[in-house]
Amino acid sequence: MMKNKEKIDQVINKFIGKKGSLIPLLQEVQAIDKYLSKDAMRYVSEKAGFNLAQIYGVATFYTMFRLKPQGKHVIRVCKGTACHVSDANSILKAVRSDLHLADGEDTTKDKLFTVVEVACLGCCSLSPVIMIDDNTFGKLTPELIAGILKKYD
Ligand code: FES
C-alpha cells in the first residue's frame, strides 16, 4: 500500500493536464514525505502519465530533490568556492565525525540529522558556512560544531 496515497492524489489532481507541471508537482509530492520515494515516483508516473525515466531524470538532475529519507534536521554544509578556501572540508569532517556518520551515510541512525553538501549558500562573507534547517552559522571553526549540534533534538 502506497504511503500518503490520498495526499499524492490531491497533488496530482492539482497539476494534471497542465504544461510544465512536472517539477512543481514533484516538489509538492516531495514536501509530503520530505523525499521522493521510488514508490511515489512510480505512482506519479502511472497516475499523471509521465514517463518514469523522465521523472527519474528530473529528480536526479535538480539538487532540490531528495531520493533518500531525510533526518528531522537537514544540515547543509557549503562547499562553494569561498567556503572551500576557508577550509569547508574541516567543517564537514567535524560535522560528520560528531554525528558518527560512516562513509557513504548521510543520515544519522536516530534519523535526527541529514548532512548534505551544497554549493554557495549565498553568504560567502561568513565563510565557512553551514545551514541547519533555516538557520545559518558562519565564520565557523571545527571546534564550534559540537556546541551547535548539541542544541538540536
Ligand atoms: S561559498 Fe559558501 S556561502 Fe558562498
Backbone and ligand atoms as CSV (ligand in chain L), in Angstrom:
chain,resi,resn,atom,element,x,y,z
A,1,MET,N,N,0.857,-1.211,0.000
A,1,MET,CA,C,0.000,0.000,0.000
A,1,MET,C,C,0.890,1.257,0.000
A,2,MET,N,N,0.652,2.106,-0.934
A,2,MET,CA,C,1.404,3.354,-1.067
A,2,MET,C,C,1.129,4.269,0.126
A,3,LYS,N,N,2.222,4.785,0.696
A,3,LYS,CA,C,2.071,5.742,1.800
A,3,LYS,C,C,1.511,7.066,1.274
A,4,ASN,N,N,0.674,7.692,2.023
A,4,ASN,CA,C,0.180,9.037,1.671
A,4,ASN,C,C,-0.476,9.130,0.298
A,5,LYS,N,N,-1.135,8.051,-0.078
A,5,LYS,CA,C,-1.751,7.999,-1.404
A,5,LYS,C,C,-2.735,9.169,-1.629
A,6,GLU,N,N,-3.574,9.422,-0.606
A,6,GLU,CA,C,-4.585,10.482,-0.804
A,6,GLU,C,C,-3.931,11.833,-1.038
A,7,LYS,N,N,-2.887,12.092,-0.245
A,7,LYS,CA,C,-2.229,13.404,-0.382
A,7,LYS,C,C,-1.584,13.531,-1.755
A,8,ILE,N,N,-0.977,12.445,-2.209
A,8,ILE,CA,C,-0.334,12.490,-3.524
A,8,ILE,C,C,-1.395,12.642,-4.612
A,9,ASP,N,N,-2.525,11.961,-4.426
A,9,ASP,CA,C,-3.625,12.118,-5.394
A,9,ASP,C,C,-4.055,13.576,-5.509
A,10,GLN,N,N,-4.125,14.237,-4.360
A,10,GLN,CA,C,-4.548,15.652,-4.376
A,10,GLN,C,C,-3.571,16.497,-5.187
A,11,VAL,N,N,-2.282,16.233,-4.998
A,11,VAL,CA,C,-1.269,16.999,-5.734
A,11,VAL,C,C,-1.389,16.708,-7.239
A,12,ILE,N,N,-1.531,15.434,-7.551
A,12,ILE,CA,C,-1.630,15.067,-8.969
A,12,ILE,C,C,-2.845,15.749,-9.606
A,13,ASN,N,N,-3.974,15.721,-8.895
A,13,ASN,CA,C,-5.184,16.339,-9.455
A,13,ASN,C,C,-5.011,17.824,-9.705
A,14,LYS,N,N,-4.210,18.446,-8.860
A,14,LYS,CA,C,-3.980,19.885,-8.998
A,14,LYS,C,C,-3.186,20.200,-10.278
A,15,PHE,N,N,-2.286,19.309,-10.627
A,15,PHE,CA,C,-1.374,19.626,-11.738
A,15,PHE,C,C,-1.718,18.914,-13.039
A,16,ILE,N,N,-2.577,17.929,-12.966
A,16,ILE,CA,C,-2.786,17.090,-14.141
A,16,ILE,C,C,-3.236,17.918,-15.362
A,17,GLY,N,N,-2.639,17.627,-16.475
A,17,GLY,CA,C,-3.021,18.307,-17.717
A,17,GLY,C,C,-2.375,19.673,-17.893
A,18,LYS,N,N,-1.649,20.157,-16.878
A,18,LYS,CA,C,-1.018,21.477,-17.021
A,18,LYS,C,C,0.370,21.321,-17.609
A,19,LYS,N,N,0.710,22.209,-18.491
A,19,LYS,CA,C,2.036,22.163,-19.131
A,19,LYS,C,C,3.127,22.540,-18.143
A,20,GLY,N,N,4.289,21.932,-18.306
A,20,GLY,CA,C,5.429,22.302,-17.454
A,20,GLY,C,C,5.183,22.028,-15.988
A,21,SER,N,N,4.339,21.047,-15.707
A,21,SER,CA,C,3.946,20.859,-14.313
A,21,SER,C,C,4.776,19.825,-13.567
A,22,LEU,N,N,5.668,19.135,-14.249
A,22,LEU,CA,C,6.353,18.028,-13.577
A,22,LEU,C,C,7.188,18.491,-12.378
A,23,ILE,N,N,7.962,19.555,-12.549
A,23,ILE,CA,C,8.830,19.986,-11.443
A,23,ILE,C,C,8.011,20.444,-10.229
A,24,PRO,N,N,7.048,21.378,-10.413
A,24,PRO,CA,C,6.257,21.751,-9.234
A,24,PRO,C,C,5.478,20.579,-8.640
A,25,LEU,N,N,5.028,19.675,-9.500
A,25,LEU,CA,C,4.310,18.501,-8.994
A,25,LEU,C,C,5.231,17.664,-8.102
A,26,LEU,N,N,6.435,17.416,-8.585
A,26,LEU,CA,C,7.375,16.600,-7.788
A,26,LEU,C,C,7.771,17.323,-6.503
A,27,GLN,N,N,7.874,18.654,-6.577
A,27,GLN,CA,C,8.219,19.411,-5.360
A,27,GLN,C,C,7.139,19.230,-4.293
A,28,GLU,N,N,5.883,19.280,-4.741
A,28,GLU,CA,C,4.799,19.126,-3.754
A,28,GLU,C,C,4.707,17.697,-3.244
A,29,VAL,N,N,4.989,16.745,-4.109
A,29,VAL,CA,C,4.981,15.347,-3.656
A,29,VAL,C,C,6.119,15.148,-2.657
A,30,GLN,N,N,7.259,15.755,-2.950
A,30,GLN,CA,C,8.402,15.627,-2.036
A,30,GLN,C,C,8.079,16.232,-0.662
A,31,ALA,N,N,7.333,17.330,-0.663
A,31,ALA,CA,C,7.020,18.012,0.601
A,31,ALA,C,C,6.222,17.103,1.541
A,32,ILE,N,N,5.495,16.147,0.992
A,32,ILE,CA,C,4.667,15.267,1.827
A,32,ILE,C,C,5.545,14.374,2.707
A,33,ASP,N,N,6.547,13.739,2.104
A,33,ASP,CA,C,7.397,12.788,2.847
A,33,ASP,C,C,8.791,13.312,3.114
A,34,LYS,N,N,9.068,14.508,2.645
A,34,LYS,CA,C,10.394,15.135,2.701
A,34,LYS,C,C,11.403,14.460,1.770
A,35,TYR,N,N,10.969,13.508,0.970
A,35,TYR,CA,C,11.826,12.963,-0.082
A,35,TYR,C,C,10.948,12.264,-1.106
A,36,LEU,N,N,11.531,11.945,-2.257
A,36,LEU,CA,C,10.775,11.246,-3.300
A,36,LEU,C,C,11.131,9.765,-3.235
A,37,SER,N,N,10.209,8.983,-2.766
A,37,SER,CA,C,10.474,7.540,-2.720
A,37,SER,C,C,10.266,6.957,-4.118
A,38,LYS,N,N,10.831,5.778,-4.322
A,38,LYS,CA,C,10.632,5.107,-5.612
A,38,LYS,C,C,9.144,4.852,-5.836
A,39,ASP,N,N,8.462,4.442,-4.761
A,39,ASP,CA,C,7.027,4.173,-4.879
A,39,ASP,C,C,6.273,5.427,-5.314
A,40,ALA,N,N,6.631,6.555,-4.701
A,40,ALA,CA,C,5.934,7.802,-5.035
A,40,ALA,C,C,6.184,8.171,-6.490
A,41,MET,N,N,7.429,8.005,-6.955
A,41,MET,CA,C,7.727,8.360,-8.352
A,41,MET,C,C,6.971,7.437,-9.312
A,42,ARG,N,N,6.937,6.157,-8.953
A,42,ARG,CA,C,6.216,5.196,-9.802
A,42,ARG,C,C,4.726,5.550,-9.848
A,43,TYR,N,N,4.198,5.913,-8.706
A,43,TYR,CA,C,2.780,6.251,-8.613
A,43,TYR,C,C,2.455,7.490,-9.454
A,44,VAL,N,N,3.309,8.501,-9.345
A,44,VAL,CA,C,3.106,9.717,-10.134
A,44,VAL,C,C,3.161,9.383,-11.619
A,45,SER,N,N,4.092,8.504,-11.973
A,45,SER,CA,C,4.218,8.123,-13.373
A,45,SER,C,C,2.930,7.478,-13.882
A,46,GLU,N,N,2.399,6.546,-13.094
A,46,GLU,CA,C,1.170,5.856,-13.532
A,46,GLU,C,C,-0.028,6.786,-13.563
A,47,LYS,N,N,-0.170,7.572,-12.513
A,47,LYS,CA,C,-1.373,8.388,-12.363
A,47,LYS,C,C,-1.358,9.645,-13.222
A,48,ALA,N,N,-0.182,10.285,-13.327
A,48,ALA,CA,C,-0.141,11.580,-14.001
A,48,ALA,C,C,0.332,11.437,-15.443
A,49,GLY,N,N,0.697,10.215,-15.823
A,49,GLY,CA,C,1.035,9.963,-17.221
A,49,GLY,C,C,2.402,10.471,-17.644
A,50,PHE,N,N,3.305,10.643,-16.669
A,50,PHE,CA,C,4.682,10.993,-17.054
A,50,PHE,C,C,5.471,9.698,-17.157
A,51,ASN,N,N,6.389,9.693,-18.094
A,51,ASN,CA,C,7.264,8.558,-18.254
A,51,ASN,C,C,8.188,8.450,-17.025
A,52,LEU,N,N,8.371,7.235,-16.510
A,52,LEU,CA,C,9.160,7.075,-15.291
A,52,LEU,C,C,10.611,7.554,-15.477
A,53,ALA,N,N,11.154,7.315,-16.658
A,53,ALA,CA,C,12.537,7.748,-16.928
A,53,ALA,C,C,12.648,9.277,-16.868
A,54,GLN,N,N,11.595,9.933,-17.335
A,54,GLN,CA,C,11.572,11.401,-17.311
A,54,GLN,C,C,11.520,11.895,-15.849
A,55,ILE,N,N,10.729,11.221,-15.041
A,55,ILE,CA,C,10.633,11.604,-13.627
A,55,ILE,C,C,11.982,11.392,-12.920
A,56,TYR,N,N,12.600,10.251,-13.130
A,56,TYR,CA,C,13.929,9.994,-12.547
A,56,TYR,C,C,14.928,11.039,-13.035
A,57,GLY,N,N,14.839,11.359,-14.310
A,57,GLY,CA,C,15.759,12.333,-14.905
A,57,GLY,C,C,15.676,13.656,-14.176
A,58,VAL,N,N,14.460,14.147,-13.979
A,58,VAL,CA,C,14.254,15.428,-13.292
A,58,VAL,C,C,14.693,15.310,-11.823
A,59,ALA,N,N,14.293,14.219,-11.175
A,59,ALA,CA,C,14.566,14.058,-9.743
A,59,ALA,C,C,16.060,13.943,-9.460
A,60,THR,N,N,16.808,13.405,-10.391
A,60,THR,CA,C,18.250,13.272,-10.141
A,60,THR,C,C,19.024,14.496,-10.640
A,61,PHE,N,N,18.447,15.251,-11.571
A,61,PHE,CA,C,19.161,16.408,-12.115
A,61,PHE,C,C,19.139,17.597,-11.151
A,62,TYR,N,N,17.983,17.869,-10.575
A,62,TYR,CA,C,17.856,19.060,-9.728
A,62,TYR,C,C,18.205,18.738,-8.277
A,63,THR,N,N,19.101,19.580,-7.720
A,63,THR,CA,C,19.589,19.274,-6.369
A,63,THR,C,C,18.505,19.439,-5.302
A,64,MET,N,N,17.409,20.130,-5.641
A,64,MET,CA,C,16.364,20.299,-4.613
A,64,MET,C,C,15.596,19.008,-4.346
A,65,PHE,N,N,15.771,18.036,-5.229
A,65,PHE,CA,C,15.064,16.779,-4.992
A,65,PHE,C,C,15.930,15.814,-4.197
A,66,ARG,N,N,15.281,15.131,-3.265
A,66,ARG,CA,C,15.987,14.170,-2.427
A,66,ARG,C,C,15.399,12.787,-2.664
A,67,LEU,N,N,16.275,11.843,-2.876
A,67,LEU,CA,C,15.811,10.496,-3.217
A,67,LEU,C,C,15.914,9.534,-2.035
A,68,LYS,N,N,16.435,10.053,-0.917
A,68,LYS,CA,C,16.529,9.198,0.264
A,68,LYS,C,C,15.793,9.882,1.410
A,69,PRO,N,N,15.309,9.090,2.381
A,69,PRO,CA,C,14.628,9.714,3.524
A,69,PRO,C,C,15.562,10.684,4.238
A,70,GLN,N,N,14.994,11.744,4.751
A,70,GLN,CA,C,15.786,12.768,5.419
A,70,GLN,C,C,15.619,12.691,6.922
A,71,GLY,N,N,16.638,13.148,7.656
A,71,GLY,CA,C,16.518,13.269,9.103
A,71,GLY,C,C,15.614,14.451,9.452
A,72,LYS,N,N,15.330,14.575,10.753
A,72,LYS,CA,C,14.459,15.667,11.210
A,72,LYS,C,C,15.072,17.026,10.883
A,73,HIS,N,N,16.397,17.139,11.033
A,73,HIS,CA,C,17.089,18.386,10.713
A,73,HIS,C,C,18.045,18.144,9.549
A,74,VAL,N,N,18.047,19.080,8.600
A,74,VAL,CA,C,18.964,18.951,7.470
A,74,VAL,C,C,20.095,19.961,7.636
A,75,ILE,N,N,21.321,19.432,7.637
A,75,ILE,CA,C,22.498,20.295,7.761
A,75,ILE,C,C,23.085,20.473,6.373
A,76,ARG,N,N,23.111,21.707,5.889
A,76,ARG,CA,C,23.723,21.973,4.591
A,76,ARG,C,C,25.122,22.509,4.829
A,77,VAL,N,N,26.101,21.791,4.357
A,77,VAL,CA,C,27.479,22.248,4.512
A,77,VAL,C,C,27.904,22.848,3.187
A,78,CYS,N,N,28.275,24.130,3.202
A,78,CYS,CA,C,28.620,24.802,1.954
A,78,CYS,C,C,30.008,24.382,1.473
A,79,LYS,N,N,30.059,23.972,0.218
A,79,LYS,CA,C,31.333,23.620,-0.406
A,79,LYS,C,C,31.619,24.551,-1.587
A,80,GLY,N,N,30.984,25.711,-1.574
A,80,GLY,CA,C,31.243,26.707,-2.624
A,80,GLY,C,C,32.674,27.224,-2.537
A,81,THR,N,N,33.060,28.023,-3.498
A,81,THR,CA,C,34.462,28.445,-3.585
A,81,THR,C,C,34.949,29.164,-2.328
A,82,ALA,N,N,34.187,30.179,-1.882
A,82,ALA,CA,C,34.634,30.964,-0.718
A,82,ALA,C,C,34.754,30.066,0.509
A,83,CYS,N,N,33.790,29.192,0.689
A,83,CYS,CA,C,33.841,28.297,1.851
A,83,CYS,C,C,34.953,27.265,1.685
A,84,HIS,N,N,35.130,26.823,0.469
A,84,HIS,CA,C,36.192,25.841,0.216
A,84,HIS,C,C,37.559,26.405,0.627
A,85,VAL,N,N,37.819,27.640,0.222
A,85,VAL,CA,C,39.122,28.211,0.579
A,85,VAL,C,C,39.210,28.538,2.070
A,86,SER,N,N,38.055,28.635,2.741
A,86,SER,CA,C,38.077,28.831,4.202
A,86,SER,C,C,38.016,27.491,4.932
A,87,ASP,N,N,38.402,26.455,4.242
A,87,ASP,CA,C,38.523,25.123,4.831
A,87,ASP,C,C,37.193,24.474,5.226
A,88,ALA,N,N,36.239,24.556,4.286
A,88,ALA,CA,C,34.947,23.885,4.498
A,88,ALA,C,C,35.137,22.393,4.756
A,89,ASN,N,N,36.207,21.821,4.222
A,89,ASN,CA,C,36.425,20.384,4.410
A,89,ASN,C,C,36.559,20.012,5.872
A,90,SER,N,N,37.264,20.855,6.636
A,90,SER,CA,C,37.434,20.509,8.048
A,90,SER,C,C,36.107,20.683,8.796
A,91,ILE,N,N,35.265,21.591,8.318
A,91,ILE,CA,C,33.935,21.757,8.941
A,91,ILE,C,C,33.095,20.507,8.666
A,92,LEU,N,N,33.119,20.076,7.414
A,92,LEU,CA,C,32.358,18.881,7.044
A,92,LEU,C,C,32.837,17.672,7.851
A,93,LYS,N,N,34.134,17.563,7.968
A,93,LYS,CA,C,34.703,16.452,8.736
A,93,LYS,C,C,34.215,16.485,10.183
A,94,ALA,N,N,34.235,17.689,10.779
A,94,ALA,CA,C,33.809,17.826,12.172
A,94,ALA,C,C,32.333,17.456,12.314
A,95,VAL,N,N,31.500,17.915,11.373
A,95,VAL,CA,C,30.061,17.601,11.433
A,95,VAL,C,C,29.873,16.091,11.351
A,96,ARG,N,N,30.513,15.490,10.359
A,96,ARG,CA,C,30.311,14.050,10.141
A,96,ARG,C,C,30.851,13.238,11.320
A,97,SER,N,N,31.968,13.664,11.874
A,97,SER,CA,C,32.519,12.858,12.960
A,97,SER,C,C,31.694,13.053,14.232
A,98,ASP,N,N,31.202,14.277,14.460
A,98,ASP,CA,C,30.349,14.496,15.620
A,98,ASP,C,C,29.066,13.673,15.542
A,99,LEU,N,N,28.582,13.460,14.343
A,99,LEU,CA,C,27.333,12.692,14.167
A,99,LEU,C,C,27.603,11.195,13.976
A,100,HIS,N,N,28.870,10.813,14.034
A,100,HIS,CA,C,29.263,9.402,13.850
A,100,HIS,C,C,28.742,8.822,12.546
A,101,LEU,N,N,28.847,9.581,11.486
A,101,LEU,CA,C,28.398,9.076,10.182
A,101,LEU,C,C,29.521,8.274,9.527
A,102,ALA,N,N,29.190,7.078,9.109
A,102,ALA,CA,C,30.174,6.259,8.397
A,102,ALA,C,C,30.268,6.743,6.948
A,103,ASP,N,N,31.329,6.364,6.261
A,103,ASP,CA,C,31.467,6.737,4.852
A,103,ASP,C,C,30.237,6.279,4.077
A,104,GLY,N,N,29.728,7.145,3.238
A,104,GLY,CA,C,28.583,6.761,2.417
A,104,GLY,C,C,27.238,6.984,3.106
A,105,GLU,N,N,27.254,7.252,4.417
A,105,GLU,CA,C,25.992,7.540,5.115
A,105,GLU,C,C,25.794,9.042,5.179
A,106,ASP,N,N,24.559,9.513,5.054
A,106,ASP,CA,C,24.358,10.938,5.274
A,106,ASP,C,C,23.236,11.233,6.263
A,107,THR,N,N,22.610,10.186,6.771
A,107,THR,CA,C,21.580,10.388,7.788
A,107,THR,C,C,21.950,9.587,9.035
A,108,THR,N,N,21.783,10.222,10.201
A,108,THR,CA,C,22.157,9.529,11.442
A,108,THR,C,C,21.171,8.389,11.723
A,109,LYS,N,N,21.633,7.408,12.489
A,109,LYS,CA,C,20.805,6.220,12.760
A,109,LYS,C,C,19.498,6.597,13.458
A,110,ASP,N,N,19.560,7.628,14.319
A,110,ASP,CA,C,18.331,8.030,15.010
A,110,ASP,C,C,17.463,8.947,14.144
A,111,LYS,N,N,17.871,9.153,12.909
A,111,LYS,CA,C,17.120,9.995,11.940
A,111,LYS,C,C,16.953,11.448,12.417
A,112,LEU,N,N,17.881,11.888,13.248
A,112,LEU,CA,C,17.776,13.271,13.724
A,112,LEU,C,C,18.382,14.244,12.707
A,113,PHE,N,N,19.493,13.833,12.073
A,113,PHE,CA,C,20.178,14.743,11.142
A,113,PHE,C,C,20.459,14.081,9.797
A,114,THR,N,N,20.361,14.895,8.750
A,114,THR,CA,C,20.883,14.506,7.442
A,114,THR,C,C,21.883,15.574,7.027
A,115,VAL,N,N,23.020,15.158,6.525
A,115,VAL,CA,C,24.041,16.108,6.091
A,115,VAL,C,C,24.084,16.128,4.564
A,116,VAL,N,N,24.012,17.317,3.989
A,116,VAL,CA,C,24.180,17.427,2.547
A,116,VAL,C,C,25.232,18.487,2.241
A,117,GLU,N,N,25.957,18.254,1.176
A,117,GLU,CA,C,26.940,19.240,0.738
A,117,GLU,C,C,26.297,20.064,-0.364
A,118,VAL,N,N,26.448,21.367,-0.283
A,118,VAL,CA,C,25.821,22.223,-1.288
A,118,VAL,C,C,26.831,23.241,-1.817
A,119,ALA,N,N,26.511,23.800,-2.970
A,119,ALA,CA,C,27.312,24.902,-3.492
A,119,ALA,C,C,26.773,26.168,-2.841
A,120,CYS,N,N,27.505,27.220,-2.916
A,120,CYS,CA,C,27.217,28.511,-2.276
A,120,CYS,C,C,25.838,28.705,-1.641
A,121,LEU,N,N,25.842,29.021,-0.354
A,121,LEU,CA,C,24.593,29.308,0.354
A,121,LEU,C,C,24.246,30.785,0.296
A,122,GLY,N,N,25.047,31.554,-0.407
A,122,GLY,CA,C,24.713,32.961,-0.634
A,122,GLY,C,C,25.173,33.902,0.463
A,123,CYS,N,N,26.028,33.445,1.358
A,123,CYS,CA,C,26.540,34.372,2.382
A,123,CYS,C,C,28.040,34.138,2.525
A,124,CYS,N,N,28.744,34.297,1.418
A,124,CYS,CA,C,30.177,33.970,1.354
A,124,CYS,C,C,31.017,34.772,2.345
A,125,SER,N,N,30.546,35.995,2.699
A,125,SER,CA,C,31.367,36.801,3.608
A,125,SER,C,C,31.434,36.142,4.985
A,126,LEU,N,N,30.539,35.197,5.232
A,126,LEU,CA,C,30.543,34.497,6.524
A,126,LEU,C,C,31.267,33.155,6.446
A,127,SER,N,N,31.938,32.889,5.341
A,127,SER,CA,C,32.509,31.560,5.133
A,127,SER,C,C,33.516,31.193,6.232
A,128,PRO,N,N,33.635,29.935,6.584
A,128,PRO,CA,C,32.824,28.826,6.078
A,128,PRO,C,C,31.455,28.762,6.777
A,129,VAL,N,N,30.465,28.343,6.019
A,129,VAL,CA,C,29.080,28.445,6.463
A,129,VAL,C,C,28.388,27.080,6.445
A,130,ILE,N,N,27.533,26.846,7.433
A,130,ILE,CA,C,26.583,25.744,7.310
A,130,ILE,C,C,25.191,26.293,7.605
A,131,MET,N,N,24.184,25.592,7.129
A,131,MET,CA,C,22.810,25.921,7.499
A,131,MET,C,C,22.207,24.689,8.139
A,132,ILE,N,N,21.517,24.889,9.241
A,132,ILE,CA,C,20.751,23.784,9.814
A,132,ILE,C,C,19.294,24.214,9.717
A,133,ASP,N,N,18.533,23.479,8.938
A,133,ASP,CA,C,17.163,23.880,8.577
A,133,ASP,C,C,17.228,25.311,8.013
A,134,ASP,N,N,16.612,26.287,8.692
A,134,ASP,CA,C,16.642,27.648,8.138
A,134,ASP,C,C,17.649,28.552,8.829
A,135,ASN,N,N,18.457,28.005,9.711
A,135,ASN,CA,C,19.413,28.838,10.452
A,135,ASN,C,C,20.812,28.760,9.854
A,136,THR,N,N,21.432,29.932,9.719
A,136,THR,CA,C,22.771,29.997,9.144
A,136,THR,C,C,23.806,30.152,10.260
A,137,PHE,N,N,24.882,29.411,10.138
A,137,PHE,CA,C,26.008,29.544,11.069
A,137,PHE,C,C,27.255,29.831,10.252
A,138,GLY,N,N,27.902,30.957,10.546
A,138,GLY,CA,C,29.051,31.344,9.737
A,138,GLY,C,C,30.308,31.536,10.556
A,139,LYS,N,N,31.392,31.844,9.834
A,139,LYS,CA,C,32.713,32.032,10.462
A,139,LYS,C,C,33.018,30.867,11.399
A,140,LEU,N,N,32.797,29.688,10.908
A,140,LEU,CA,C,32.904,28.506,11.759
A,140,LEU,C,C,34.335,28.019,11.890
A,141,THR,N,N,34.566,27.322,12.962
A,141,THR,CA,C,35.781,26.513,13.100
A,141,THR,C,C,35.296,25.121,13.498
A,142,PRO,N,N,36.087,24.112,13.251
A,142,PRO,CA,C,35.644,22.758,13.613
A,142,PRO,C,C,35.272,22.644,15.087
A,143,GLU,N,N,35.941,23.430,15.932
A,143,GLU,CA,C,35.690,23.343,17.381
A,143,GLU,C,C,34.284,23.820,17.753
A,144,LEU,N,N,33.677,24.649,16.903
A,144,LEU,CA,C,32.351,25.191,17.247
A,144,LEU,C,C,31.217,24.213,16.933
A,145,ILE,N,N,31.513,23.210,16.123
A,145,ILE,CA,C,30.440,22.354,15.588
A,145,ILE,C,C,29.689,21.591,16.684
A,146,ALA,N,N,30.413,20.950,17.591
A,146,ALA,CA,C,29.742,20.121,18.596
A,146,ALA,C,C,28.728,20.952,19.400
A,147,GLY,N,N,29.118,22.161,19.777
A,147,GLY,CA,C,28.242,23.023,20.570
A,147,GLY,C,C,26.978,23.398,19.803
A,148,ILE,N,N,27.108,23.613,18.507
A,148,ILE,CA,C,25.941,23.960,17.685
A,148,ILE,C,C,24.999,22.770,17.572
A,149,LEU,N,N,25.560,21.605,17.273
A,149,LEU,CA,C,24.717,20.421,17.059
A,149,LEU,C,C,23.981,20.012,18.337
A,150,LYS,N,N,24.602,20.288,19.468
A,150,LYS,CA,C,24.016,19.911,20.750
A,150,LYS,C,C,22.669,20.573,20.978
A,151,LYS,N,N,22.463,21.729,20.334
A,151,LYS,CA,C,21.214,22.474,20.578
A,151,LYS,C,C,20.005,21.849,19.886
A,152,TYR,N,N,20.261,20.878,19.024
A,152,TYR,CA,C,19.142,20.304,18.250
A,152,TYR,C,C,18.727,18.960,18.811
A,153,ASP,N,N,17.407,18.795,18.945
A,153,ASP,CA,C,16.932,17.449,19.306
A,153,ASP,C,C,15.590,17.191,18.674
L,1,FES,S1,S,30.687,29.791,-0.966
L,1,FES,FE1,FE,29.819,29.251,0.913
L,1,FES,S2,S,28.332,30.763,1.184
L,1,FES,FE2,FE,29.145,31.227,-0.731
